[in-house]
């Protein structure tokens, strides 16, 4: 390949003389690229292409140098020009990587998908294709992309991490947690620790959730989601001062943190600081007006304020959205009796008994309380 390229450049030299012979210019460009002198490499590749624009290897190398320099749009243009000259899998791979680094996961996934069909057990391809799908919220697709590589390469942490994250985010927490936990055990990724902690929270393992959040914050003091995660875990562990400190810090970093607002509202309501509880639930509802958890906490605050009819209406709204969530039924059963609606109370009590029987032994996920 290299000899053929130099021969082609030598022909180019005979056709269009230049101050530096093309084969020497090519070698200089490659050497500059290897040592990280990307500006020099890019200039040399451009000079070569000005003499002979149809040399695929030069255009591909230019795309790689531009991508290394973070000039992804220019790199994508060069890779596409190279593909027009010669359609080969490696150019599609490089084009996909440029899109991926740019953050265009749709276009990147479109490049990786055909390659993955040719090599479904390739761990690098599976990780990239699966991550592109997961970042678009296509978790089932990500799981499908990653499963063959996970079976072929059970010790590959990249595959395990992306597959575990996709499983957790698709609701398959028990299946995904061991994979994410393996990645978190390396102690180098705050993101892995946060995701593992969130899975522990869903599994009602509150001490482990707290510890994962703390581990994430040791790696990165501003790890996204870590203060919120620890605050939520501490709430379930009844450490309200610690929870409030973490959640307040989370809101200092991101004032639009929905979970932090809802959890603080729940804590302040428990402490009967209803004004503070109302402030945070109002903020949460501005962010997500129909979110069941926010509506549930608003109903709890209204109940604390003695606004029983309003509380019942909001608990009923939550119940319609999430009929298998136990706690709204528990709240309504008690509330209906206070409102002198014994038949409605008995109906809710029966639903509570049924859900308790169904959930027995299933470790149903915890929610803010």
C-alpha positions as a Markdown table, in Angstrom:
| # | Residue | x | y | z |
|---|---|---|---|---|
| 1 | Unk | 0.0 | 0.0 | 0.0 |
| 2 | Unk | 2.8 | 2.5 | 1.0 |
| 3 | Unk | 4.9 | 1.6 | -2.1 |
| 4 | Unk | 1.9 | 2.0 | -4.4 |
| 5 | Unk | 1.1 | 5.4 | -2.8 |
| 6 | Unk | 4.6 | 6.6 | -3.2 |
| 7 | Unk | 4.6 | 5.5 | -6.8 |
| 8 | Unk | 1.4 | 7.4 | -7.4 |
| 9 | Unk | 2.9 | 10.5 | -5.8 |
| 10 | Unk | 6.0 | 10.1 | -8.0 |
| 11 | Unk | 3.7 | 10.2 | -11.1 |
| 12 | Unk | 2.1 | 13.3 | -9.6 |
| 13 | Unk | 5.6 | 14.9 | -9.3 |
| 14 | Unk | 6.3 | 14.3 | -13.0 |
| 15 | Unk | 3.0 | 15.9 | -13.9 |
| 16 | Unk | 3.2 | 18.9 | -11.6 |
| 17 | Unk | 6.6 | 19.7 | -10.3 |
| 18 | Unk | 6.7 | 21.2 | -6.8 |
| 19 | Unk | 9.4 | 22.6 | -4.5 |
| 20 | Unk | 9.3 | 19.5 | -2.4 |
| 21 | Unk | 8.9 | 16.1 | -4.1 |
| 22 | Unk | 5.4 | 14.7 | -3.2 |
| 23 | Unk | 6.8 | 11.4 | -1.8 |
| 24 | Unk | 9.0 | 13.4 | 0.5 |
| 25 | Unk | 6.2 | 15.8 | 1.4 |
| 26 | Unk | 4.0 | 12.8 | 2.3 |
| 27 | Unk | 6.7 | 11.3 | 4.6 |
| 28 | Unk | 7.1 | 14.6 | 6.3 |
| 29 | Unk | 3.3 | 14.9 | 6.8 |
| 30 | Unk | 3.1 | 11.4 | 8.3 |
| 31 | Unk | 6.0 | 12.1 | 10.6 |
| 32 | Unk | 4.5 | 15.4 | 11.7 |
| 33 | Unk | 1.2 | 13.7 | 12.4 |
| 34 | Unk | 2.9 | 11.0 | 14.4 |
| 35 | Unk | 4.7 | 13.5 | 16.7 |
| 36 | Unk | 1.5 | 15.5 | 17.1 |
| 37 | Unk | 2.5 | 18.5 | 14.9 |
| 38 | Unk | -0.9 | 18.5 | 13.4 |
| 39 | Unk | -0.7 | 22.0 | 11.8 |
| 40 | Unk | 2.3 | 21.0 | 9.8 |
| 41 | Unk | 0.8 | 17.7 | 8.8 |
| 42 | Unk | -2.5 | 19.3 | 7.7 |
| 43 | Unk | -0.6 | 21.9 | 5.6 |
| 44 | Unk | 1.4 | 19.2 | 3.9 |
| 45 | Unk | -1.6 | 17.1 | 3.1 |
| 46 | Unk | -3.4 | 20.1 | 1.6 |
| 47 | Unk | -0.3 | 20.9 | -0.5 |
| 48 | Unk | -0.3 | 17.3 | -1.8 |
| 49 | Unk | -4.0 | 17.3 | -2.6 |
| 50 | Unk | -3.6 | 20.6 | -4.4 |
| 51 | Unk | -1.3 | 18.7 | -6.8 |
| 52 | Unk | -3.3 | 15.5 | -6.9 |
| 53 | Unk | -6.8 | 15.6 | -5.3 |
| 54 | Unk | -7.7 | 11.9 | -6.0 |
| 55 | Unk | -5.1 | 10.1 | -3.8 |
| 56 | Unk | -7.4 | 8.3 | -1.3 |
| 57 | Unk | -4.7 | 7.7 | 1.3 |
| 58 | Unk | -3.7 | 11.4 | 1.5 |
| 59 | Unk | -7.3 | 12.5 | 1.8 |
| 60 | Unk | -7.9 | 9.9 | 4.5 |
| 61 | Unk | -4.8 | 10.9 | 6.4 |
| 62 | Unk | -5.9 | 14.5 | 6.2 |
| 63 | Unk | -9.3 | 13.5 | 7.7 |
| 64 | Unk | -7.5 | 11.8 | 10.5 |
| 65 | Unk | -5.2 | 14.8 | 11.2 |
| 66 | Unk | -8.2 | 17.1 | 11.2 |
| 67 | Unk | -10.1 | 14.8 | 13.6 |
| 68 | Unk | -7.1 | 14.7 | 15.9 |
| 69 | Unk | -7.1 | 18.5 | 15.9 |
| 70 | Unk | -10.8 | 18.6 | 16.9 |
| 71 | Unk | -11.8 | 20.0 | 13.5 |
| 72 | Unk | -14.5 | 17.4 | 13.0 |
| 73 | Unk | -16.6 | 19.0 | 10.3 |
| 74 | Unk | -13.6 | 19.4 | 8.1 |
| 75 | Unk | -12.5 | 15.8 | 8.9 |
| 76 | Unk | -16.0 | 14.5 | 7.9 |
| 77 | Unk | -15.8 | 16.4 | 4.6 |
| 78 | Unk | -12.4 | 14.8 | 3.8 |
| 79 | Unk | -13.6 | 11.3 | 4.8 |
| 80 | Unk | -16.6 | 11.6 | 2.5 |
| 81 | Unk | -14.4 | 12.7 | -0.4 |
| 82 | Unk | -12.2 | 9.7 | 0.3 |
| 83 | Unk | -15.2 | 7.4 | 0.3 |
| 84 | Unk | -16.3 | 8.8 | -3.0 |
| 85 | Unk | -13.0 | 7.6 | -4.4 |
| 86 | Unk | -12.8 | 4.3 | -2.6 |
| 87 | Unk | -15.5 | 2.7 | -0.4 |
| 88 | Unk | -13.8 | 0.7 | 2.2 |
| 89 | Unk | -14.9 | -0.2 | 5.8 |
| 90 | Unk | -12.0 | 1.6 | 7.5 |
| 91 | Unk | -13.0 | 4.9 | 6.0 |
| 92 | Unk | -16.6 | 4.3 | 7.3 |
| 93 | Unk | -15.1 | 3.5 | 10.7 |
| 94 | Unk | -13.1 | 6.7 | 10.7 |
| 95 | Unk | -16.1 | 8.8 | 9.5 |
| 96 | Unk | -18.2 | 7.3 | 12.3 |
| 97 | Unk | -15.6 | 8.2 | 14.9 |
| 98 | Unk | -15.4 | 11.8 | 13.6 |
| 99 | Unk | -19.2 | 12.0 | 14.0 |
| 100 | Unk | -19.0 | 10.4 | 17.4 |
| 101 | Unk | -16.4 | 12.8 | 18.7 |
| 102 | Unk | -18.5 | 15.7 | 17.3 |
| 103 | Unk | -21.5 | 14.4 | 19.3 |
| 104 | Unk | -23.6 | 13.5 | 16.2 |
| 105 | Unk | -24.6 | 10.1 | 17.5 |
| 106 | Unk | -27.3 | 9.6 | 14.8 |
| 107 | Unk | -24.8 | 9.9 | 12.0 |
| 108 | Unk | -22.1 | 8.0 | 13.9 |
| 109 | Unk | -24.6 | 5.1 | 14.5 |
| 110 | Unk | -25.5 | 5.1 | 10.8 |
| 111 | Unk | -21.8 | 4.5 | 10.0 |
| 112 | Unk | -21.2 | 1.9 | 12.7 |
| 113 | Unk | -24.3 | -0.2 | 12.2 |
| 114 | Unk | -23.4 | -1.8 | 8.8 |
| 115 | Unk | -19.9 | -2.5 | 10.1 |
| 116 | Unk | -21.3 | -4.2 | 13.2 |
| 117 | Unk | -23.4 | -6.5 | 11.0 |
| 118 | Unk | -20.1 | -7.7 | 9.5 |
| 119 | Unk | -18.4 | -8.2 | 12.9 |
| 120 | Unk | -21.1 | -8.5 | 15.6 |
| 121 | Unk | -18.7 | -9.7 | 18.2 |
| 122 | Unk | -16.2 | -6.9 | 17.7 |
| 123 | Unk | -16.0 | -5.2 | 21.2 |
| 124 | Unk | -15.0 | -1.8 | 19.9 |
| 125 | Unk | -17.6 | -1.6 | 17.2 |
| 126 | Unk | -20.3 | -3.0 | 19.6 |
| 127 | Unk | -19.4 | -0.4 | 22.3 |
| 128 | Unk | -19.5 | 2.5 | 19.8 |
| 129 | Unk | -22.7 | 1.4 | 18.1 |
| 130 | Unk | -24.4 | 0.5 | 21.4 |
| 131 | Unk | -23.4 | 3.9 | 23.0 |
| 132 | Unk | -24.8 | 5.8 | 20.0 |
| 133 | Unk | -28.1 | 4.0 | 20.3 |
| 134 | Unk | -28.2 | 4.5 | 24.1 |
| 135 | Unk | -27.5 | 8.2 | 23.8 |
| 136 | Unk | -30.6 | 8.5 | 21.6 |
| 137 | Unk | -32.7 | 6.6 | 24.2 |
| 138 | Unk | -32.8 | 3.5 | 22.1 |
| 139 | Unk | -31.9 | 1.1 | 24.9 |
| 140 | Unk | -33.3 | -2.1 | 23.4 |
| 141 | Unk | -31.3 | -1.4 | 20.3 |
| 142 | Unk | -28.2 | -0.8 | 22.4 |
| 143 | Unk | -28.7 | -4.1 | 24.2 |
| 144 | Unk | -29.2 | -5.9 | 20.9 |
| 145 | Unk | -26.0 | -4.4 | 19.5 |
| 146 | Unk | -23.9 | -5.2 | 22.6 |
| 147 | Unk | -25.1 | -8.7 | 23.5 |
| 148 | Unk | -23.0 | -10.8 | 21.0 |
| 149 | Unk | -19.8 | -8.9 | 22.0 |
| 150 | Unk | -20.7 | -9.3 | 25.7 |
| 151 | Unk | -20.9 | -13.1 | 25.3 |
| 152 | Unk | -17.7 | -13.3 | 23.2 |
| 153 | Unk | -15.7 | -10.9 | 25.4 |
| 154 | Unk | -17.1 | -11.2 | 29.0 |
| 155 | Unk | -14.1 | -9.4 | 30.5 |
| 156 | Unk | -14.3 | -6.3 | 28.3 |
| 157 | Unk | -15.1 | -3.5 | 30.7 |
| 158 | Unk | -16.2 | -1.1 | 27.9 |
| 159 | Unk | -18.8 | -3.5 | 26.6 |
| 160 | Unk | -19.9 | -4.3 | 30.2 |
| 161 | Unk | -20.3 | -0.6 | 31.1 |
| 162 | Unk | -22.4 | 0.4 | 28.0 |
| 163 | Unk | -24.5 | -2.8 | 28.1 |
| 164 | Unk | -25.1 | -2.5 | 31.9 |
| 165 | Unk | -26.1 | 1.2 | 31.6 |
| 166 | Unk | -28.5 | 0.4 | 28.8 |
| 167 | Unk | -30.1 | -2.5 | 30.8 |
| 168 | Unk | -30.5 | -0.2 | 33.9 |
| 169 | Unk | -32.0 | 2.6 | 31.8 |
| 170 | Unk | -34.4 | 0.2 | 30.1 |
| 171 | Unk | -35.7 | -0.9 | 33.6 |
| 172 | Unk | -33.7 | -4.1 | 33.8 |
| 173 | Unk | -31.8 | -3.0 | 36.9 |
| 174 | Unk | -31.0 | -6.4 | 38.4 |
| 175 | Unk | -29.5 | -7.6 | 35.1 |
| 176 | Unk | -27.5 | -4.4 | 34.4 |
| 177 | Unk | -26.2 | -3.6 | 37.9 |
| 178 | Unk | -23.5 | -6.4 | 38.1 |
| 179 | Unk | -22.1 | -5.1 | 34.8 |
| 180 | Unk | -22.0 | -1.5 | 35.8 |
| 181 | Unk | -20.6 | -2.5 | 39.2 |
| 182 | Unk | -17.6 | -4.2 | 37.5 |
| 183 | Unk | -16.9 | -0.9 | 35.7 |
| 184 | Unk | -17.3 | 1.1 | 38.9 |
| 185 | Unk | -14.9 | -1.3 | 40.8 |
| 186 | Unk | -12.0 | 0.1 | 38.7 |
| 187 | Unk | -12.3 | 3.3 | 40.7 |
| 188 | Unk | -11.6 | 5.6 | 37.8 |
| 189 | Unk | -15.0 | 6.6 | 36.6 |
| 190 | Unk | -17.3 | 9.0 | 38.5 |
| 191 | Unk | -20.0 | 8.3 | 35.9 |
| 192 | Unk | -19.8 | 4.6 | 36.6 |
| 193 | Unk | -20.1 | 5.1 | 40.3 |
| 194 | Unk | -23.1 | 7.4 | 40.0 |
| 195 | Unk | -24.9 | 4.9 | 37.7 |
| 196 | Unk | -24.1 | 2.0 | 40.0 |
| 197 | Unk | -25.4 | 4.1 | 43.0 |
| 198 | Unk | -28.6 | 4.9 | 41.1 |
| 199 | Unk | -29.1 | 1.2 | 40.5 |
| 200 | Unk | -28.5 | 0.5 | 44.2 |
| 201 | Unk | -31.1 | 3.1 | 45.1 |
| 202 | Unk | -33.6 | 1.3 | 42.8 |
| 203 | Unk | -32.8 | -1.9 | 44.5 |
| 204 | Unk | -33.3 | -0.3 | 48.0 |
| 205 | Unk | -29.6 | -0.7 | 48.8 |
| 206 | Unk | -29.3 | 2.7 | 50.4 |
| 207 | Unk | -26.0 | 2.4 | 52.1 |
| 208 | Unk | -24.3 | 1.2 | 48.9 |
| 209 | Unk | -26.0 | 4.0 | 47.0 |
| 210 | Unk | -24.5 | 6.5 | 49.5 |
| 211 | Unk | -21.1 | 4.9 | 49.3 |
| 212 | Unk | -21.1 | 4.9 | 45.5 |
| 213 | Unk | -22.0 | 8.6 | 45.5 |
| 214 | Unk | -19.2 | 9.3 | 47.9 |
| 215 | Unk | -16.8 | 7.4 | 45.7 |
| 216 | Unk | -17.9 | 9.4 | 42.6 |
| 217 | Unk | -17.3 | 12.7 | 44.5 |
| 218 | Unk | -13.8 | 11.6 | 45.5 |
| 219 | Unk | -13.0 | 11.2 | 41.8 |
| 220 | Unk | -14.8 | 14.4 | 40.7 |
| 221 | Unk | -16.1 | 16.8 | 43.3 |
| 222 | Unk | -18.7 | 18.1 | 40.8 |
| 223 | Unk | -19.6 | 14.7 | 39.3 |
| 224 | Unk | -23.0 | 15.2 | 37.7 |
| 225 | Unk | -25.8 | 13.6 | 39.8 |
| 226 | Unk | -23.5 | 12.5 | 42.7 |
| 227 | Unk | -24.7 | 15.0 | 45.3 |
| 228 | Unk | -28.3 | 14.4 | 44.3 |
| 229 | Unk | -27.8 | 10.6 | 44.5 |
| 230 | Unk | -26.2 | 10.8 | 48.0 |
| 231 | Unk | -28.9 | 13.2 | 49.2 |
| 232 | Unk | -31.6 | 10.8 | 48.1 |
| 233 | Unk | -29.8 | 7.9 | 49.7 |
| 234 | Unk | -29.4 | 9.8 | 53.0 |
| 235 | Unk | -33.0 | 10.7 | 52.9 |
| 236 | Unk | -34.0 | 7.0 | 53.0 |
| 237 | Unk | -31.4 | 6.5 | 55.7 |
| 238 | Unk | -33.1 | 9.3 | 57.7 |
| 239 | Unk | -30.1 | 11.5 | 57.8 |
| 240 | Unk | -32.0 | 14.7 | 56.9 |
| 241 | Unk | -29.2 | 17.2 | 57.7 |
| 242 | Unk | -26.8 | 15.3 | 55.5 |
| 243 | Unk | -29.4 | 14.9 | 52.8 |
| 244 | Unk | -30.2 | 18.6 | 52.8 |
| 245 | Unk | -26.5 | 19.6 | 52.6 |
| 246 | Unk | -26.0 | 17.4 | 49.5 |
| 247 | Unk | -29.2 | 18.4 | 47.8 |
| 248 | Unk | -28.5 | 22.1 | 48.4 |
| 249 | Unk | -25.1 | 21.7 | 46.9 |
| 250 | Unk | -26.7 | 19.9 | 43.9 |
| 251 | Unk | -29.0 | 22.8 | 43.3 |
| 252 | Unk | -26.1 | 25.3 | 43.6 |
| 253 | Unk | -24.4 | 23.3 | 40.7 |
| 254 | Unk | -27.7 | 22.9 | 38.8 |
| 255 | Unk | -30.7 | 25.0 | 39.9 |
| 256 | Unk | -32.9 | 22.9 | 37.5 |
| 257 | Unk | -32.2 | 19.6 | 39.2 |
| 258 | Unk | -35.7 | 18.1 | 39.4 |
| 259 | Unk | -34.8 | 15.2 | 41.7 |
| 260 | Unk | -33.1 | 17.5 | 44.2 |
| 261 | Unk | -36.1 | 19.8 | 44.4 |
| 262 | Unk | -38.5 | 16.9 | 44.9 |
| 263 | Unk | -36.4 | 15.3 | 47.5 |
| 264 | Unk | -35.9 | 18.5 | 49.5 |
| 265 | Unk | -39.7 | 19.1 | 49.3 |
| 266 | Unk | -40.3 | 15.6 | 50.8 |
| 267 | Unk | -37.7 | 16.2 | 53.6 |
| 268 | Unk | -39.0 | 19.7 | 54.5 |
| 269 | Unk | -42.6 | 18.3 | 54.5 |
| 270 | Unk | -41.5 | 15.6 | 56.9 |
| 271 | Unk | -39.9 | 18.3 | 59.2 |
| 272 | Unk | -43.1 | 20.4 | 58.9 |
| 273 | Unk | -41.3 | 23.3 | 57.2 |
| 274 | Unk | -44.2 | 23.6 | 54.8 |
| 275 | Unk | -43.1 | 26.9 | 53.3 |
| 276 | Unk | -39.7 | 25.5 | 52.2 |
| 277 | Unk | -41.4 | 22.3 | 51.0 |
| 278 | Unk | -43.8 | 24.4 | 48.9 |
| 279 | Unk | -40.9 | 26.4 | 47.4 |
| 280 | Unk | -39.1 | 23.3 | 46.2 |
| 281 | Unk | -42.2 | 21.5 | 44.9 |
| 282 | Unk | -43.2 | 24.6 | 43.0 |
| 283 | Unk | -39.8 | 24.6 | 41.4 |
| 284 | Unk | -40.1 | 20.9 | 40.5 |
| 285 | Unk | -43.5 | 21.3 | 39.0 |
| 286 | Unk | -42.2 | 24.2 | 36.8 |
| 287 | Unk | -39.6 | 21.8 | 35.5 |
| 288 | Unk | -42.0 | 18.8 | 35.0 |
| 289 | Unk | -45.6 | 19.8 | 35.5 |
| 290 | Unk | -47.1 | 16.3 | 35.1 |
| 291 | Unk | -44.3 | 14.2 | 36.8 |
| 292 | Unk | -46.0 | 11.7 | 39.2 |
| 293 | Unk | -43.3 | 12.1 | 41.9 |
| 294 | Unk | -43.8 | 15.9 | 42.0 |
| 295 | Unk | -47.6 | 15.6 | 42.0 |
| 296 | Unk | -47.3 | 13.0 | 44.8 |
| 297 | Unk | -45.2 | 15.4 | 47.0 |
| 298 | Unk | -47.5 | 18.3 | 46.3 |
| 299 | Unk | -50.4 | 16.1 | 47.5 |
| 300 | Unk | -48.5 | 15.2 | 50.7 |
| 301 | Unk | -47.9 | 18.9 | 51.4 |
| 302 | Unk | -51.6 | 19.7 | 50.8 |
| 303 | Unk | -52.5 | 16.9 | 53.2 |
| 304 | Unk | -50.1 | 18.4 | 55.8 |
| 305 | Unk | -51.8 | 21.8 | 55.3 |
| 306 | Unk | -55.2 | 20.2 | 55.8 |
| 307 | Unk | -56.3 | 20.7 | 52.2 |
| 308 | Unk | -57.7 | 17.2 | 52.0 |
| 309 | Unk | -59.9 | 17.5 | 48.9 |
| 310 | Unk | -57.0 | 19.0 | 46.9 |
| 311 | Unk | -54.6 | 16.3 | 48.2 |
| 312 | Unk | -57.1 | 13.6 | 47.2 |
| 313 | Unk | -57.4 | 15.0 | 43.7 |
| 314 | Unk | -53.6 | 15.0 | 43.2 |
| 315 | Unk | -53.1 | 11.5 | 44.7 |
| 316 | Unk | -55.8 | 10.3 | 42.2 |
| 317 | Unk | -54.0 | 12.0 | 39.3 |
| 318 | Unk | -50.8 | 10.1 | 40.4 |
| 319 | Unk | -52.7 | 6.9 | 40.7 |
| 320 | Unk | -54.0 | 7.2 | 37.1 |
| 321 | Unk | -50.5 | 7.7 | 35.8 |
| 322 | Unk | -48.8 | 5.0 | 37.8 |
| 323 | Unk | -51.5 | 2.5 | 39.0 |
| 324 | Unk | -48.9 | 0.0 | 40.3 |
| 325 | Unk | -47.2 | 2.5 | 42.6 |
| 326 | Unk | -48.2 | 1.4 | 46.1 |
| 327 | Unk | -47.8 | 4.6 | 48.2 |
| 328 | Unk | -50.5 | 6.7 | 46.5 |
| 329 | Unk | -53.0 | 4.0 | 47.2 |
| 330 | Unk | -51.9 | 3.9 | 50.8 |
| 331 | Unk | -52.3 | 7.7 | 51.1 |
| 332 | Unk | -55.7 | 7.6 | 49.4 |
| 333 | Unk | -57.0 | 4.8 | 51.6 |
| 334 | Unk | -56.3 | 6.9 | 54.7 |
| 335 | Unk | -57.4 | 10.1 | 53.2 |
| 336 | Unk | -60.8 | 8.8 | 52.0 |
| 337 | Unk | -61.6 | 7.7 | 55.5 |
| 338 | Unk | -60.8 | 11.2 | 56.8 |
| 339 | Unk | -63.1 | 12.6 | 54.1 |
| 340 | Unk | -65.9 | 10.2 | 55.2 |
| 341 | Unk | -65.7 | 8.2 | 52.0 |
| 342 | Unk | -65.5 | 4.7 | 53.5 |
| 343 | Unk | -66.3 | 2.8 | 50.3 |
| 344 | Unk | -63.5 | 4.5 | 48.4 |
| 345 | Unk | -61.2 | 3.9 | 51.4 |
| 346 | Unk | -62.1 | 0.2 | 51.4 |
| 347 | Unk | -61.5 | 0.0 | 47.6 |
| 348 | Unk | -58.0 | 1.5 | 48.0 |
| 349 | Unk | -57.3 | -0.7 | 51.0 |
| 350 | Unk | -58.0 | -3.8 | 48.8 |
| 351 | Unk | -55.7 | -2.4 | 46.1 |
| 352 | Unk | -53.0 | -2.0 | 48.7 |
| 353 | Unk | -53.4 | -5.6 | 49.9 |
| 354 | Unk | -53.2 | -6.8 | 46.3 |
| 355 | Unk | -50.1 | -4.8 | 45.4 |
| 356 | Unk | -48.4 | -5.9 | 48.7 |
| 357 | Unk | -49.0 | -9.5 | 47.8 |
| 358 | Unk | -47.7 | -8.9 | 44.3 |
| 359 | Unk | -44.6 | -7.1 | 45.4 |
| 360 | Unk | -43.7 | -9.4 | 48.2 |
| 361 | Unk | -40.1 | -10.6 | 47.7 |
| 362 | Unk | -39.6 | -8.6 | 44.6 |
| 363 | Unk | -37.7 | -5.7 | 46.2 |
| 364 | Unk | -39.9 | -3.1 | 44.6 |
| 365 | Unk | -37.9 | 0.1 | 43.9 |
| 366 | Unk | -38.0 | 2.8 | 46.6 |
| 367 | Unk | -39.2 | 6.4 | 45.9 |
| 368 | Unk | -38.9 | 9.6 | 47.8 |
| 369 | Unk | -41.1 | 9.6 | 50.9 |
